Amino acid sequence: MQDLFRDTVFGRLLHLTTAGKLFGHDDQAAILALGKKHHSCSVQSSTSILTLALDDRPPGKNGNKANASANTPAAHQQCPTLADPEKGRDIMLIELSPYDSHNPRNWSTVKKLFVNFQICLLTTSIYIGSAIYTAGLEDIQHDFHVSPVESLLGLTLFVLGYALGPMILAPISETPYIGHSPVYVGTLLAFALLQLPIIYAPNFGTLLAFRFITGLIGSPVLATGGATIAEMYAPRKQVYGMGVWDIATVFGPALGPLIGGFAAQNKGWKWTIWELVWLSGFCFIFLFFFLPETSSKNILYRRTLRIRALTKNRKVKCTPELEAEGMSWKEVGVAVLVRPFSLSFTEPICFVLNLYSALIYGLLYLWFESFPIVFVDIYQFSGGTEGLAFLGMLIGSFIIMVPFFYYNHRFVEPQFNENDQLRPEIRLQPAMVGAFFIPVCLFWFGWSARPSVHWIMPIIGSTFFSMGSFLLFMAVFSYLGDAYPKYVASVFAGNDLIRSVVGAAFPLFANSMYRKLGVDWASSMLGFLSIAFIPIPFVLYFYGKRIRMASKMATHDL
């Protein structure tokens, strides 16, 4: 039971408030053993490297720890490794062993799946906030006496918050001093509470201000959720966890109109926000008690603090701590505010893939605004049942996930080398298929949405969009992460910024475009636009390595 709660926000707070009496760390015996062993060594160099793990012996033939129980504390430490005294520092460096049971990549499969589920729940709880708002647009227009375009600003500003929030909050969660889980849990609590000013907003300006703030506050998991999941898996297995997380990014927008539609139809627009409060509030309680820290940097930093306290040696340090101490405020500002922009606009790979991601994201939010026109105006759905039309998107994601996982297991995993590395361009193969699904969806949807054709046909067509976007986003994020391993956070922050800005702007002209051009030609115009981007993954697949080799920021290893 202690292991379940020890590393959660609840466990860490209780451990702190009880002065360590509750939820003590199970590596303390190993720390004491390490301290005794270290003091028995005579160290002449100025740098010592110490490795502490509950069990860092390599796995035996049966895949279990050789001659050891995984729960048996053990500190395996020889006398510290000698280093060059002139280049070294007067410190003792603590590192995690590859076999350390506290390393997220060594957690049990059940624990990984449980944490994966929690990140997906958090993602859904935030992402649903954009779409659930649209279910009450007519009531908002009536209550605040605003136009349809003005009412859509509540959606636009919320998504714009997605864009700007990670620029500030994501780097905070990446620091070794804080980690992911406190940021996720703390911002989620604020996200839930700040829905109340929206519900009781005295005027439209207040509603818009807090829609922006809540989008900004809830944004960290949208930018770093995939990275959080990736920290638990070896590189060749990361796509499985991230694939499930990608479903959660579709789950929220798909369920929002369904859940919010019935609430708005029967109770008014405020009940759509109340539903958001209940969902995010439940998610906060669940994560507060059960979400452990997944940042290996933070896990190692907190272990270093315990070693420093028990050995009373202030020279004990860890690499993440030294990296953080070595960064000036100017360097932090460059990393957070400048580098995402510079990479996005000076690196050809980042530029074209960010542009493609922004197009898909913008098309998604723009195309969603056509659903009331199609299913309410043409097919006479009610406000509640209109939300059922969005389930085609969700079904499409589940359909494509199975063959994608099989493809990755059968064809991609065998191509990893002995260092668990893969040539980045291989990641683009799914995008070369998914790129065709987007225009197929838009043409199918646009020309089947008419009274003479059954309503199921446009819903079937909508499944192709989620299948295409799933393959495209999985390929793009995997490729960017592999191509720019030293600047992953900045690359993803830049992608999220550009993608969300476009996604925020497109819905503003959606209704007018679909009304003037008609569903058929408006969807066709979007389809033709998506066709123009199809060559991008093909060009990068064949010429991406040459572009990487010419870049100072991209990897040259493979």
N, C-alpha and C positions, 0 to 999 in steps of 0.2 A: 504493500500500500504506500509506504514512504517513497518508493521509487517512482510511483505514479505522480505524486504531487511535488516532489522535492525541487525540481527545476522549473516549475511553473511560477507565474507571478504570485499566486496565492502562497505556494510553498516558500518562496524567497522572502516574501513579506513576513510570514509567520516565523521563519528562521531568524530574521532580523529583529523582530519585536520581542522574541523570547530569548535573545542573546545566545542563539545557537542551541538551545535545549531541544527544540523540535526540528525535525527534518534535517538532521545533521548529514554531512556529506560522507558517502561511503568510501571515499579515497583518503580519509584522514590517517588510517593506519599505514597506507602506502606512503603518505607524505612524511610521517614520522620515521618510517624505515629509510626513506631517502635521505632525511636529515642526518640520521646516524651514520649512514654509509658515506655521505659527503664529508662529514667531519673526520672520518677515518682515513681520508685520502689527503695526500700532500699535493697541493695544486701550485704549480710554478707559473703557468701562463696567466695572462690577464683576462682571458675569456674562457668560461666553462660552459659546456653544453650538457644539460641534464634532461633526461627524458623520463617522465613519470606516467605510468598507466596502471590500471587495475590488473591488466594482463596483456603484456605485449609480446608474448611468445607466438610465433607463427602458427597457423592452423596445421593440424595433423592431416593424415591421409584421408580421414573421414570428414574433413571440413570442420572439426571441432578444435578447440585449443589443445595443443599437445600437452598431455599429462597435467592438465589444470582445469579447474572449474572456472567458468566465465565469471562467477560471482566471488571468487577468492581474491581478496586484495593482495597485490604483489607489486613491489617496486623493483624493477629490473634496471640497475644502474651500476655500471662500472665506474672507475675513477674518471673524472671529467676529461673530455677529449681536448688534446692540446691544440692551441691555435697560435697564430703569429702574434707575439706580444706587441709588436709595433702597430699592427692593424687592429688588434682586438681592443675591447673596452673592459674596464674593471667591473664585469657583471657575470652573473650565472644565468644562462639562457634556458628557459623551460620550454619543452616542446611536447606535443601530443604524439604518442606512438601510433603507427598505422593500425594497430590492433586494439587501441584503447576503447573500452566499452562505453566511454562517455562521448566519443566521437560519433556524431549523428550518422555517419556512413556505416557504423558498426552496430547500430540499433537493430533490434529484431524486426522482421518483416511486419509483424502485427503492429508494433509501435510506429513504424514508418507510415503504414496505411492509416493509422489513427490520426497522426499529425497531418498527413496529406488531406484527410477528410476535413480537418479543422480549418486548414488554409482555404479549402474549397468553400466551406460554409461561410467563412469571413468574406471571401471574394463575392459570393452570391449576395450576401447581406448588404454589401456596398453597391455593387453593380445594379441591383434591382432598384436602387434609388433613382436612377435616371428614367427608366421606363415606367415605373409605377406612378410617377408624377403626371405623365401624359394622359393617364386615364381620367383625370379630373380637369382637363383643360377647359371644357365648356363651363363648368361651374366656376372656375377661377375667372374666366372672362366675364361671367355674370356678376360675381361678387365684387370684383375690383374694377369693373367697367373698363376693361382693356380689350384690345383687338386680338385676333388669333395669333398674329406674329409676336405681339408683345407678351402674350401668355407663354409662348415657346421660349422666351428668355430664361424662364426658370429651368428648362432643360439645358439650354446653351451654357448658362453660367455654372451649372452643376458639373457638366462635362469639362468646362474650362478649368474648374477647380482640380479635376483629375490631372490636367496638364501641368499646373504650377506647383501643386502640393509635393510631388516627388522630388522636385528640385531642392526642397528644404528638408522634408521629412525622411526621404529615402537615405540620404547620407548619414543622418543621425542614427538610423537603425543599423548602418554598416560599421559604426565605430565600435571598437572592442569594449568600451566602457559601458555601453547601453545594451546593444544587441537588438534582435528583432521583436521578441515577445512583449517587452514593456511598451514599445512603440505601437505595436498592433493593438494591444489591449487598451492602452491609454487613449489612443486616438479613436478607438471604437466606442469607448464610453462617452467621449466628447461628441462623437457623431450622433449617438442616440439622444443625448440630452439637448443638442442644438436643433433637433427637429421640433422641439416645443415652441421656440419663437416663430417657426414657420406656421405651425398650426394656429397660433394666437396672434399672427401678424396683423397689426392695425391698418396697414396699407401695403400696397403692392411693392413699394421700394424695400420695405423690411423683408418681405418674402424673398425677393431676388437676392438681397444681401446675404441672407442666411442660407439660401440654396448654394451660393458660391462658396461660402465658408464651409458648409458641410461636405461639399464635393472635395474641397482642398484637404480638410481634416481626415476624410476617409480614404484618401488616395494611396497611402504607402503600400498596401498589399497589392494594389493594381500594378505597381511598378516593380516590386521586389518579391511578389508571391512566387513567381516562377523560380527566381534565384533561391528563395528559401527552400523550396522543394528540391531543387537541384543539389543543395548542400547535403541531402540525405542519401544521395545515390551516386554510384560511380558513373563516370561520363557515358559509358555505353548503355546505362540503364535509366538515365535522366529523362529521356523522352516519354517514358511510360508514366512517371509521376506528373510531368508537365502536361502530358496529354489529357489526363484526368482533370487537372487544374484548368486547362483550356475549356473543357466542357462547362465548368463553373462560370466562366466569363460569358458563356452563351445562356446559361441557365437563368441568370438574373434578368437580362433584357427580355428573354422569352416569357418568363413567368410574371414579370411586372405588370404588363397590360391585362393578363388574365386575373391575377389576384386583385389588382387595383380596379379593374373594370367593374366587377360585381360590387365592390365597396362604394365606388363613386356613384354607381347607378342607384343604390339603395340608401346610402348614408351621406353622400356628398364628398367633395374632394378632400376634406380634412381627414377622412377615414383612411384614405390611401397613405397619408403621412403617418397616421397612428399605426398602421400595419408595419410601416418601416421602423417605427420606434419599437414595436414588439419583437420584430425579427432581430434587429440589431441588439436590443437589450438581452434577448435570450442568448444570442451569439456571444455577447460580452461575458455573461455569467459562465457559459460553457468554456470559453477560452481562458478566462481568469483562473479557473480551477484545473484545467487539463492541458493547456498548450505549453509544452516545454520549450526551452531555448534551443534553436537550431543553428545559431551562429557559432562555428567552431572558434572564431576569434574571441567571442565573449566567453565561451566555456573555458578556453585556455587562459584568458585574462583573469577570470575569477579564481581559477585554480592557482595561478601565480600569486594572487593576493593571499590565498590560504597558506601557501608554502612560505611566503614572506612573513606572515604573522606567526606561524608555528616555529620557523627556524630563526626568527628575529634577525633576518638578514635582508637589509634594504637593497642589496645588490642583485637580488633575484628579479629577473625580468623575463618577458616573453616577446617574441617578434612583433605581434600586433601592437603591443604597448610601445615598443621602440619606434615603430613606423608612425604611430599617432603622435608621439612626442617629437619626432623629427620634422613634422609638418608645421610650417608657419601659418598664420591666419591668411596670408596672401595666397599660399599654396592651396589652402582649403577653399578659398573663394574661387580660385581658378578651376579647381576640380569640380566644384558644385555649379558655378554659374557660367564659366567660360568654355570649359572643355566640351560639354554636351553640344553647344552651338558650333564650336569649331570642328568637331568631328562630323557633325551632321551636314555641314556645308563645304568642308574642304576634302573630306574623304569620299570619293566617288561611290564606293560600295554603300556606305552609310546613307549618302544622299538619295540614291535611287531606291533603296529598300525602305527608307523612311517615307519617301514619296509614295511608294506602292502601298505601304501599311496605312498611310494617311488616307489614300484613296478608298481602300476597302472599309476602313472605319467610318469615313464620311459617307460612303454609299450606304452603309448599314443604317446609320441614323437618319439619313435622308429617305431611304426606301421605306423605313418603318412608318414614316408619316403618311405613306400612301395606303396603309392598311385600313384606316377608317373610311377612306374614299372607296376602296374596293369592297370591303366586307360589310360596311354599314350602308353606304349609298347604293351600291350595286346589288349586293346580296341580302340586304335588309337584316343584317345581324343586329342584335341589341348591344348596348355598351358593354355588358358582361360577357356575352358569348363571342364578341369580337376578339377577345383575348385568346380564345381557343385557336384562332388562326395562326398565332405565333408558335404554337407547339410544333409545327413543321420544322422550324429552325432547330429545335431541341432534338427532334427525332433524327434529323440529318447528321447532327454531331455524333450521336451514338452509332449510326450506321457506318460512318467513315472511320470511326476509331478502331474497330476490329481489324479491317484490312490494313490500316496504317501500322498497328502494333505488330501484325504478322510480317509485314514488309520489313519493319525495322529489325525484328528478331531474325528473320531469315536472310536478309540481304545486307543490312547495315552493320550489325554487330560483328560479323566475321571480318569486316574490313578495318577494325581497330587494330593498331599495332600493339607490340608488347608493352608499351608505355601508356596504354589506354588512350591513344590519340587517333584522330580521324582527319583525313583531308577535308577541310571545311566545305568545299564545293559539293561533296557528296550529300550534304544536308539539304541541298536545293532540289533534289529530285522530286520530292512530293509537291513542291511549288510548281513544277513544270506540268503537273497534272491538275492541281487545284486552280491554276490560273484560268483554265478553260471552263470551270464550273460556274464562275461568277457571271460571265455573259450568258451562259445557258440559262441560269436562274432568271436573270432580268428579262430576257426575251420571252421565256416561257411564261413568267408571271404576267408580263405586260400584255401579251396577246391572248392569254386565256382568261383574263379578268373581264368578262362580259356576261350579261344576263343569259345568253344562249348556251353558255358553258357552265357545267356544274362547279360549285364553289370549291370542291376538293382539288381541282386542277391547279389553281394558283398556289394552294397550300403545298401540293406535291412539288411544284416548281421551286418553292421557297427552300426546300431541303437542300437544293444544290448550293445555295449561298453559304449555309453553315458548313457543308462539306468542303467547299472551296476555301472559305476563310480559315477553317481548321488546318488544312494542309498548308496554306500560305503562311499563317502565323507560326506554326510549328517549325516550318523550314526557315523563315526569316530570323526568328529569335535564336534558333540553334546555330544558324550560320554566323550571325553577328557575334554571338558569344564565343564561337570557335575562332573567328577571324580576328577578333580584338580581345584576347584573353586578359591583357593588362588593363584594359579600360572598359570592362563590361558594364560597370555601374553608369559611367558617363554615356556609353553607347545606348543603353536601354533608357536612360533618362531623356536623351535627345529624341529617341524614337517615340517615347510616350508623350513628350511635349508636342511634337509636330502632329502626331496622330490625333491627339485629343483636341488640339486647336481646330483642325479641319473638321473633326467630328462635331465640335460645338457649333461651327458656322453653317454647315450644310443644311440642318433642319430648318433654318430661318427662311429659306426660299423654297422648301419642298412643296408646301401646300399650293403656293402660287404656280409653281412649275407644273405640277400634276393637274391642276384645274385648267390651265391654259393649253397645255399640250395634249392632255388626255393621258390615261394610264398607259396606253399602248406606246405612244411615241415618247413620252417622258422616260419610261423604263428602257425603251430602245436606245435613247440618247445615252443613258448611263451604261447600257450594254456596250455600245460602240466605244465609249471612253475606257471601259475595262479591257476591251480588246487591244487598245493601243498599248497597254502595259504588259501584255502577255510575253513579249520578247525578253523582259528584264531577267527572269530567272534563267532563261536559256543562255543569254549573253554572259551572265556571271558564272554559270556552270562551266562554260568553255573558256572564258577569259578571266575569271576571277583570280586565279593564281597569279597570272601576269600582273594584274592590278595590285594585288597584295604585295608582290615583290617590289613594286615601285613605291609603296607607301612606307613612311617612317613609323606609323602607328600600328599597322596590322602585323600579324605573325608571319614569319618567313620559314617556320620550321617544317611545314608540310606542303 
